[in-house]
Amino acid sequence: MQLRSALAMALLALGCADKVTPVQKVLQLMEGMLAKGKEEKHGEQVQFAAYKQFCDDTTVEKKRAIEEANSKIDMLKADIEKYIATAARLTKEIAEHDE
């Protein structure tokens, strides 16, 4: 719809020009639109590539952090079990000394 009105306005405005025919002007406008579209597409592709790289990098970092946290959780669970066992043993020894 906008393309038609833009073309119509361009044709009306160029009705006075003798050097360029209306068809040539329409072709020039369409070529300009095509070039602008290609330029915008390229810009979006570059922006998307940067965003995809950011996402990929973040995914790798987060997976590594999760793996490290899981291994630390396992170590801490083992330490807790060891301390619980030590506390139980010491409680038993204290109870034996109190008797």
Backbone hydrogen bonds in HBPLUS format (Angstrom, degrees):
<---DONOR---> <-ACCEPTOR-->    atom                        ^
c    i                          cat <-CA-CA->   ^        H-A-AA   ^      H-
h    n   atom  resd res      DA  || num        DHA   H-A  angle D-A-AA Bond
n    s   type  num  typ     dist DA aas  dist angle  dist       angle   num
A0005-SER N   A0001-MET O   3.15 MM   4  6.46 166.3  2.17 150.0 153.1     1
A0006-ALA N   A0002-GLN O   2.81 MM   4  5.93 155.4  1.87 146.6 154.2     2
A0007-LEU N   A0003-LEU O   2.83 MM   4  6.00 155.8  1.88 146.6 153.7     3
A0008-ALA N   A0004-ARG O   2.77 MM   4  6.00 157.6  1.82 150.2 157.1     4
A0009-MET N   A0005-SER O   2.89 MM   4  6.03 163.1  1.92 146.8 151.2     5
A0010-ALA N   A0006-ALA O   2.90 MM   4  6.03 154.4  1.97 142.2 150.0     6
A0011-LEU N   A0007-LEU O   2.82 MM   4  6.05 154.0  1.89 146.8 154.0     7
A0012-LEU N   A0008-ALA O   2.92 MM   4  6.17 156.5  1.97 149.2 155.5     8
A0013-ALA N   A0009-MET O   2.84 MM   4  5.99 161.0  1.87 149.5 155.1     9
A0014-LEU N   A0010-ALA O   2.94 MM   4  5.99 143.2  2.08 140.5 150.2    10
A0015-GLY N   A0012-LEU O   3.28 MM   3  5.18 160.8  2.32  99.1 104.5    11
A0017-ALA N   A0014-LEU O   3.06 MM   3  5.18 137.2  2.25 100.9 112.8    12
A0025-LYS N   A0021-THR O   2.93 MM   4  6.25 158.2  1.98 155.6 162.3    13
A0026-VAL N   A0022-PRO O   2.91 MM   4  6.14 158.1  1.96 148.5 154.0    14
A0027-LEU N   A0023-VAL O   2.91 MM   4  6.17 159.1  1.96 148.4 154.2    15
A0028-GLN N   A0024-GLN O   2.84 MM   4  6.12 153.3  1.91 147.4 155.2    16
A0029-LEU N   A0025-LYS O   2.87 MM   4  6.14 159.1  1.91 151.2 156.6    17
A0030-MET N   A0026-VAL O   2.87 MM   4  6.11 159.4  1.92 151.0 156.8    18
A0031-GLU N   A0027-LEU O   2.87 MM   4  6.06 155.3  1.93 147.1 154.1    19
A0032-GLY N   A0028-GLN O   2.88 MM   4  6.13 153.4  1.96 146.0 153.7    20
A0033-MET N   A0029-LEU O   2.87 MM   4  6.16 153.5  1.94 146.9 154.3    21
A0034-LEU N   A0030-MET O   2.84 MM   4  6.08 153.6  1.91 146.2 153.6    22
A0035-ALA N   A0031-GLU O   2.91 MM   4  6.16 161.3  1.95 149.8 154.2    23
A0036-LYS N   A0032-GLY O   2.91 MM   4  6.10 160.1  1.95 147.7 153.6    24
A0037-GLY N   A0033-MET O   2.85 MM   4  6.01 155.6  1.91 146.4 153.4    25
A0038-LYS N   A0034-LEU O   2.93 MM   4  6.18 158.9  1.98 150.8 156.1    26
A0039-GLU N   A0035-ALA O   2.95 MM   4  6.15 157.4  2.00 147.5 153.9    27
A0040-GLU N   A0036-LYS O   2.93 MM   4  6.16 161.4  1.97 150.5 155.3    28
A0041-LYS N   A0037-GLY O   2.90 MM   4  6.06 155.5  1.96 146.4 153.6    29
A0042-HIS N   A0038-LYS O   2.92 MM   4  6.14 160.8  1.96 148.4 153.2    30
A0043-GLY N   A0039-GLU O   2.98 MM   4  6.26 159.6  2.02 148.0 153.6    31
A0044-GLU N   A0040-GLU O   2.93 MM   4  6.18 155.4  1.99 148.6 155.0    32
A0045-GLN N   A0041-LYS O   2.87 MM   4  6.13 151.7  1.95 150.1 158.5    33
A0046-VAL N   A0042-HIS O   2.95 MM   4  6.24 157.3  2.00 153.0 158.4    34
A0047-GLN N   A0043-GLY O   2.99 MM   4  6.19 161.6  2.02 146.2 151.5    35
A0048-PHE N   A0044-GLU O   2.82 MM   4  5.96 158.5  1.87 147.1 153.3    36
A0049-ALA N   A0045-GLN O   2.89 MM   4  6.03 156.0  1.95 144.5 151.2    37
A0050-ALA N   A0046-VAL O   3.04 MM   4  6.30 157.2  2.09 148.6 154.1    38
A0051-TYR N   A0047-GLN O   3.00 MM   4  6.24 157.7  2.05 146.4 152.9    39
A0052-LYS N   A0048-PHE O   2.76 MM   4  5.96 158.1  1.81 153.4 159.6    40
A0053-GLN N   A0049-ALA O   2.95 MM   4  6.11 156.9  2.00 145.2 151.3    41
A0054-PHE N   A0050-ALA O   2.98 MM   4  6.23 157.7  2.03 146.2 152.2    42
A0055-CYS N   A0051-TYR O   2.91 MM   4  6.21 157.8  1.96 148.5 154.4    43
A0056-ASP N   A0052-LYS O   2.85 MM   4  6.10 162.3  1.88 152.7 157.5    44
A0057-ASP N   A0053-GLN O   2.88 MM   4  6.06 166.7  1.89 154.4 158.0    45
A0058-THR N   A0054-PHE O   2.90 MM   4  6.03 161.5  1.93 149.9 155.4    46
A0059-THR N   A0055-CYS O   2.88 MM   4  6.02 156.0  1.94 148.3 155.0    47
A0060-VAL N   A0056-ASP O   3.06 MM   4  6.32 161.3  2.10 150.5 154.6    48
A0061-GLU N   A0057-ASP O   3.00 MM   4  6.25 164.7  2.02 150.9 155.2    49
A0062-LYS N   A0058-THR O   2.87 MM   4  6.02 163.0  1.90 152.8 157.4    50
A0063-LYS N   A0059-THR O   2.94 MM   4  6.09 160.5  1.98 150.5 155.6    51
A0064-ARG N   A0060-VAL O   3.02 MM   4  6.20 161.3  2.06 149.5 154.7    52
A0065-ALA N   A0061-GLU O   2.93 MM   4  6.15 157.4  1.98 147.4 154.1    53
A0066-ILE N   A0062-LYS O   2.88 MM   4  6.07 152.6  1.96 146.6 154.0    54
A0067-GLU N   A0063-LYS O   2.95 MM   4  6.20 160.1  1.99 149.5 154.6    55
A0068-GLU N   A0064-ARG O   2.96 MM   4  6.20 161.6  1.99 150.9 155.8    56
A0069-ALA N   A0065-ALA O   2.90 MM   4  6.05 157.7  1.95 144.6 151.2    57
A0070-ASN N   A0066-ILE O   2.85 MM   4  6.04 156.2  1.90 149.9 156.3    58
A0071-SER N   A0067-GLU O   3.02 MM   4  6.28 157.6  2.07 148.1 153.6    59
A0072-LYS N   A0068-GLU O   2.95 MM   4  6.18 153.6  2.02 146.0 153.9    60
A0073-ILE N   A0069-ALA O   2.82 MM   4  6.04 150.2  1.91 146.6 155.1    61
A0074-ASP N   A0070-ASN O   3.01 MM   4  6.29 156.4  2.07 145.6 151.1    62
A0075-MET N   A0071-SER O   3.04 MM   4  6.33 156.3  2.10 144.7 150.9    63
A0076-LEU N   A0072-LYS O   2.87 MM   4  6.10 160.6  1.91 150.8 156.2    64
A0077-LYS N   A0073-ILE O   2.85 MM   4  6.06 154.6  1.92 151.2 158.1    65
A0078-ALA N   A0074-ASP O   3.05 MM   4  6.27 157.3  2.10 145.6 151.3    66
A0079-ASP N   A0075-MET O   2.93 MM   4  6.24 155.5  1.99 147.9 155.1    67
A0080-ILE N   A0076-LEU O   2.88 MM   4  6.11 157.1  1.93 148.1 154.1    68
A0081-GLU N   A0077-LYS O   2.97 MM   4  6.24 162.6  2.00 150.9 155.0    69
A0082-LYS N   A0078-ALA O   2.96 MM   4  6.19 156.9  2.01 147.6 154.2    70
A0083-TYR N   A0079-ASP O   2.87 MM   4  6.12 159.3  1.91 152.5 157.9    71
A0084-ILE N   A0080-ILE O   2.84 MM   4  6.05 153.1  1.91 151.3 159.0    72
A0085-ALA N   A0081-GLU O   2.97 MM   4  6.16 159.9  2.01 146.8 152.1    73
A0086-THR N   A0082-LYS O   2.89 MM   4  6.14 156.1  1.95 146.5 153.8    74
A0087-ALA N   A0083-TYR O   2.83 MM   4  5.97 159.2  1.87 144.9 150.8    75
A0088-ALA N   A0084-ILE O   2.91 MM   4  6.13 156.5  1.97 147.3 153.7    76
A0089-ARG N   A0085-ALA O   2.94 MM   4  6.16 159.2  1.98 148.6 154.1    77
A0090-LEU N   A0086-THR O   2.88 MM   4  6.07 163.9  1.90 153.6 158.1    78
A0091-THR N   A0087-ALA O   2.88 MM   4  5.98 152.5  1.95 144.6 152.5    79
A0092-LYS N   A0088-ALA O   3.02 MM   4  6.21 154.3  2.09 144.0 150.6    80
A0093-GLU N   A0089-ARG O   2.93 MM   4  6.25 153.9  2.00 146.6 154.1    81
A0094-ILE N   A0090-LEU O   2.88 MM   4  6.08 157.2  1.93 149.1 154.9    82
A0095-ALA N   A0091-THR O   2.96 MM   4  6.15 157.0  2.01 144.1 150.7    83
A0096-GLU N   A0092-LYS O   2.99 MM   4  6.25 146.6  2.10 143.4 152.3    84
A0097-HIS N   A0093-GLU O   3.02 MM   4  6.31 150.2  2.12 145.1 152.7    85
A0098-ASP N   A0094-ILE O   2.96 MM   4  6.19 144.8  2.08 148.4 158.1    86
